[in-house]
């Protein structure tokens, strides 16, 4: 069997308002803050991870807190992040909840094969709730303000925009071993969206590629996505991916130790940053499951600088 990615691992976006971000993703969306740490390459910035109760790989949406202006939307970028819920009935519940929180939404409808509901966070981060039919495991969080049956179950399809799919498709299929599954008309009227699946497929293991040559290139800022990460089961598999990228002469970061997982970064041909990340060791490497996210967690190589790092961070409340 060829080397396979098993799904979406996490997605990392940008906020310029960490306290507001924390309120929205834990309060309005009911996710659990499972890791409060810093950007390992810029320790002046928080790195906040929101996920399910057990911080399961494939459930976390994460944010760098940077003092930047708003994103300029466009192509050559990740344009929307899907979050899975269990049923169309949950979508109706969420439409009412978001309206009650003064969050504008689209209408519930079929997008790319799934019942879906589009909305944005307060900084313009584009999000989509999709029904996955309740298939697969879920780990509801007992302290979430959202009832168990309506809680977000994890990440769904990630949508990227490119002006030309030719080289991107070659990397997705020939290098990353994804399979072309189907296509559909973009809901915003801007061209076709092509669906690529990995592993067992399904909404937790799909990348949707919108071809939008009429758009100018995006410029990252608050409300933008920084990168998307795909799942590798373990470090041995990541070594194989490192060798595979080298075989295809695709430039990469080399393997990077992130402590909670090990990572490999590279850019697809239109410049969008991809990561392959291991499922383990996970967020309980330095905190008990029961108290995840309650204190500032630092990987061992940053721990000697804790006092200086804490002094440079803004309060989250």
Secondary structure, DSSP 8 states (H G I E B T S, - for coil): ------SEEEEEEEES-HHHHHIIIIIIS--EEEEEEEETTEEEEEEEEEE-TT--TT-EEEEEE----B-B--BSEEEEEEEEES-HHHHHHHHHHHHHTT--B---EEETTEEEEEEE-TT--EEEEEE-TT-S-----TT-SS-GGGS--EEEEEEEEES--HHHHHIIIIIS--EEEEEEE-TTSSSEEEEEE-TT-SGGGEEEEEE-TTS-B-B--BT-EEEEEEEESSHHHHHHHHHHHHHTT-----EEE-SSEEEEEEE-TTS-EEEEEEEEE-GGGSS-GGGTTSSB---HHHHTTHHHHHHTS----
